[in-house]
């Protein structure tokens, strides 16, 4: 299979939590052409377990992220199997020894890609779903003079306590499989991955989604059990368990103020975001409820609160699951880009 992405060699990367990834790799894919002024740039980070392929539903001719108008960079998050991850890092930092990576670490290295590789000084828009939204907030807070607009959707600037607890359940289900062997598994911990998928299934879509039986009536599954096995278990089974745990740690410790710039002052970090912002929570998202976004917007100088009117829960934001939600997000991105 021909590789459809590039690798940016980062060299030795010292991480926030003290470890160093040697010969660190950042995988990325670009769409469109960088113009002469280098000001038609959109950065679109990946989400929990997703790779750049999983972001492509929002890119296309006539859409807000139009490759005929914009130069779109999709950087892959550390731990997702393409950038440096437990599954592709050589010993001794392989598998369960892969170090803790923060969203800050991710964005600092993405900034290096944007500036060192492409010589870009202005970014027209940073946008992303879920953990992509977490990285979007980081871009806005850390590089306020560079980033002109941000549109985080179905995500937050800081992992809430409730969200942290949800992720504890997800990870516990995976680690309960004897085959996991403390991260030194010789065979895929299949039972753990299936259990993790079942836990996730109760959170990814809303109560209203299940009440309306959209898994059957819209997505076309033949029963609830068929949905749980074919959609949810099928979603997680191909993924590497240590990669999933690495990204879950990144998610749990997501906080735009957890760095030397803001020293834990969350309101100060939000206030530093100069970019024109549309903060777009899913109205029925169980991970990232609109109340969290309202607090963020109240503390950002140029932000609008734009909830996605959907009963699709977290999946209102992707990955392209419901056409009506895709149109809403795409229309709002066009609106923001016109400002």
C-alpha positions in Angstrom: 0.0 0.0 0.0 1.4 3.4 -1.0 1.8 5.8 1.9 -0.4 8.9 1.4 1.2 11.0 4.2 4.6 12.6 5.0 6.9 12.3 8.0 8.5 15.3 9.6 11.6 14.3 11.5 11.6 16.1 14.9 14.9 14.7 16.2 15.1 14.3 20.0 11.9 15.8 21.6 12.0 16.6 25.3 8.5 16.2 26.7 6.7 18.2 29.4 6.7 15.3 31.8 10.5 14.8 31.6 11.1 12.0 29.1 12.7 12.4 25.7 11.5 10.7 22.5 14.6 10.2 20.4 14.2 10.3 16.6 10.7 11.5 17.1 8.3 11.4 14.1 5.3 13.6 13.2 3.1 12.1 10.5 1.0 14.6 8.5 -1.0 15.0 5.3 -1.6 18.1 3.3 -4.3 19.1 0.9 -4.2 22.0 -1.6 -1.4 24.5 -2.3 0.3 27.0 -0.1 -0.1 30.4 -1.7 2.7 32.9 -2.2 1.7 34.9 0.8 1.6 31.7 2.9 -1.7 33.0 4.5 -4.2 30.4 3.3 -3.3 27.8 6.0 -5.7 25.6 7.9 -4.5 23.3 10.6 -6.8 20.4 11.4 -5.5 18.0 14.2 -6.7 14.4 14.7 -8.8 13.0 17.5 -8.7 10.1 20.0 -7.6 7.0 18.1 -8.2 8.7 14.7 -5.7 9.1 11.9 -5.6 11.8 9.2 -7.8 9.5 7.0 -10.5 9.9 9.7 -10.5 13.7 9.3 -11.0 13.8 5.5 -14.8 13.9 5.6 -14.6 17.6 6.3 -12.2 18.4 3.4 -13.4 18.8 -0.2 -14.2 21.1 -3.1 -17.0 23.5 -2.2 -16.6 22.9 1.6 -15.2 25.3 4.1 -11.9 23.3 4.0 -11.6 23.5 0.3 -8.2 22.4 -1.1 -8.7 24.7 -4.1 -8.7 27.7 -1.7 -6.7 26.6 1.3 -3.6 24.7 2.3 -4.8 22.2 4.9 -2.4 20.4 7.2 -3.6 17.4 9.2 -1.0 16.5 11.8 -1.4 13.1 13.4 -1.4 13.1 17.2 1.4 11.2 19.0 0.2 7.8 20.0 -2.1 7.3 17.0 0.0 4.7 15.3 1.4 7.0 12.5 3.3 9.7 14.5 5.6 8.3 17.2 3.5 5.9 19.3 3.9 2.8 21.5 3.3 0.6 18.5 6.1 2.0 16.3 8.7 3.3 18.7 11.9 1.1 19.1 13.0 -0.2 22.5 13.4 1.0 25.2 10.5 3.4 24.8 8.2 0.9 23.0 4.8 -0.5 24.2 4.0 0.2 27.8 7.2 2.2 28.2 6.1 4.9 25.8 6.3 8.2 27.7 3.4 10.4 28.8 2.7 13.0 26.0 0.5 16.0 26.6 -1.6 18.0 24.2 0.9 20.8 24.8 3.7 18.5 23.5 1.7 17.7 20.4 0.9 21.3 19.6 4.5 22.6 20.2 5.8 20.0 17.7 2.9 20.7 15.2 4.0 24.4 15.4 7.5 23.3 14.4 6.1 21.5 11.4 4.2 24.6 10.3 7.0 27.0 10.8 10.2 25.0 10.1 8.9 22.8 7.2 6.6 25.4 5.5 7.8 28.8 6.8 4.3 29.7 7.7 3.8 32.7 10.0 0.0 33.1 9.9 -2.7 30.4 10.3 -6.2 31.4 9.0 -8.0 28.7 11.0 -7.3 25.9 13.4 -10.2 23.5 13.8 -10.8 20.0 15.2 -13.2 17.5 16.7 -12.9 16.1 20.3 -9.2 15.8 21.1 -8.7 17.8 17.9 -10.7 20.5 19.7 -8.4 20.3 22.7 -5.4 20.8 20.4 -7.2 23.7 18.7 -7.6 25.5 22.0 -3.9 25.0 22.7 -3.0 26.6 19.3 -5.1 29.6 20.1 -3.7 30.1 23.6 0.0 29.3 22.8 0.2 31.2 19.5 -2.3 34.1 19.8 -0.5 36.3 17.3 -0.2 33.6 14.7 -3.7 32.0 14.8 -6.5 34.2 13.3 -9.5 31.9 13.9 -10.3 28.8 15.9 -13.3 26.5 15.7 -13.1 23.7 18.3 -16.1 21.4 18.0 -17.3 18.8 20.4 -14.3 19.2 22.7 -12.9 21.3 25.5 -9.9 23.4 26.6 -9.5 21.3 29.7 -10.6 17.7 30.6 -13.4 18.0 33.2 -13.4 15.8 36.3 -16.4 13.9 35.0 -14.7 13.3 31.6 -11.6 12.0 33.5 -13.8 9.5 35.4 -15.4 8.3 32.1 -11.9 7.6 30.8 -10.9 5.7 33.9 -13.8 3.3 33.1 -12.7 2.9 29.5 -9.1 2.1 30.5 -10.1 -0.2 33.3 -12.2 -2.3 30.9 -9.2 -2.7 28.6 -6.7 -3.5 31.3 -9.0 -6.1 32.9 -8.2 -8.5 30.0 -5.5 -11.1 31.3 -4.1 -11.0 27.8 -3.1 -7.3 28.3 -0.2 -8.4 30.5 0.5 -4.9 31.8 1.0 -3.6 28.3 3.4 -6.5 27.3 0.8 -8.4 25.4 1.9 -11.0 22.9 -1.5 -11.2 21.2 -4.1 -8.5 20.9 -6.1 -8.2 24.2 -9.3 -8.8 22.2 -11.7 -9.2 25.2 -10.4 -5.9 26.7 -10.8 -4.0 23.4 -14.4 -5.4 23.1 -15.2 -4.4 26.7 -13.8 -1.0 26.1 -16.0 -0.6 23.1 -19.1 -1.5 25.2 -18.2 1.1 27.8 -17.7 3.7 25.0 -21.0 2.9 23.4 -23.0 4.3 26.3 -21.2 7.7 25.9 -20.5 8.3 22.2 -24.2 8.8 21.3 -26.8 10.5 23.5 -29.8 9.0 25.3 -32.0 10.7 22.7 -30.1 9.0 19.9 -30.8 5.6 21.4 -34.4 6.5 22.3 -35.1 7.4 18.6 -33.3 4.1 17.5 -31.1 6.0 15.1 -28.7 3.1 15.2 -31.4 1.0 13.4 -33.4 3.6 11.5 -30.6 5.9 10.2 -27.4 3.9 10.4 -29.1 0.7 9.3 -27.9 -1.8 11.9 -30.2 -4.8 12.3 -30.4 -4.7 16.1 -28.9 -3.0 19.2 -26.5 -5.9 19.6 -25.5 -5.7 15.9 -24.7 -2.0 16.5 -22.6 -2.8 19.6 -20.6 -5.5 17.8 -20.4 -4.2 14.2 -20.0 -0.5 14.9 -18.4 -0.2 18.4 -16.4 -3.4 18.7 -15.5 -3.1 15.1 -14.2 0.5 15.7 -11.8 -0.5 18.5 -10.6 -4.0 17.6 -8.2 -2.9 14.8 -6.4 -0.4 17.1 -3.4 -1.0 19.3 -4.2 -1.2 23.0 -1.1 0.7 24.2 -1.7 3.4 21.6 -5.3 3.8 23.0 -4.0 4.1 26.5 -1.4 6.6 25.6 -3.9 8.9 23.9 -6.3 8.4 26.8 -3.6 9.7 29.2 -3.1 12.7 26.9 -6.9 13.4 26.9 -7.2 13.1 30.7 -4.4 15.5 31.2 -5.5 18.0 28.6 -5.4 21.6 30.0 -4.4 24.7 28.0 -3.1 26.3 31.2 -0.9 23.4 32.3 2.4 24.8 31.1 5.1 27.5 31.9 3.1 30.1 29.9 0.0 30.1 32.1 1.1 28.1 35.2 -2.3 26.5 35.7 -4.3 29.7 35.4 -7.2 28.4 33.2 -9.0 31.8 32.9 -5.7 33.5 31.9 -5.1 30.9 29.2 -8.6 31.3 27.8 -8.2 35.1 27.9 -5.0 34.9 25.9 -6.9 33.5 22.9 -7.1 36.5 20.6 -8.4 34.5 17.6 -12.0 34.9 16.4 -13.6 31.8 17.7 -16.7 29.7 17.2 -16.8 27.2 20.1 -19.2 24.5 18.9 -20.3 21.9 21.5 -22.7 19.2 20.6 -26.0 20.0 22.3 -26.3 16.4 23.6 -22.6 15.5 24.0 -22.1 13.5 27.2 -18.3 14.0 27.2 -18.2 17.8 26.6 -21.5 19.3 27.7 -22.4 22.8 26.4 -22.0 24.2 30.0 -18.3 23.7 29.8 -18.1 25.5 26.5 -20.2 28.4 27.9 -17.6 28.9 30.6 -14.8 28.9 28.0 -16.6 31.4 25.8 -17.3 33.7 28.7 -13.6 33.9 29.4 -12.4 34.3 25.8 -12.3 37.9 24.2 -13.5 37.1 20.7 -15.6 33.9 21.0 -19.1 32.9 20.1 -21.0 30.0 21.6 -22.4 28.0 18.7 -23.9 24.7 19.9 -24.6 22.0 17.3 -28.3 21.3 17.4 -28.2 17.5 17.3 -29.2 14.4 19.2 -26.2 12.5 17.9 -24.2 13.2 21.1 -20.5 13.4 20.7 -20.8 12.0 17.2 -22.5 15.2 16.0 -18.9 16.3 15.5 -17.7 13.4 13.4 -16.4 11.5 11.8 -18.9 12.5 9.1 -21.6 10.2 10.6 -24.7 12.4 10.3 -25.0 14.6 7.1 -27.1 17.2 8.8 -24.4 17.8 11.4 -21.7 17.9 8.8 -23.6 20.6 7.0 -24.1 22.6 10.2 -20.4 22.5 11.1 -19.3 23.2 7.5 -21.6 26.2 7.2 -20.4 27.6 10.5 -16.7 27.1 9.4 -17.5 29.0 6.1 -19.1 31.8 8.2 -16.1 32.0 10.5 -13.6 32.0 7.6 -15.6 35.0 6.0 -15.0 37.1 9.2 
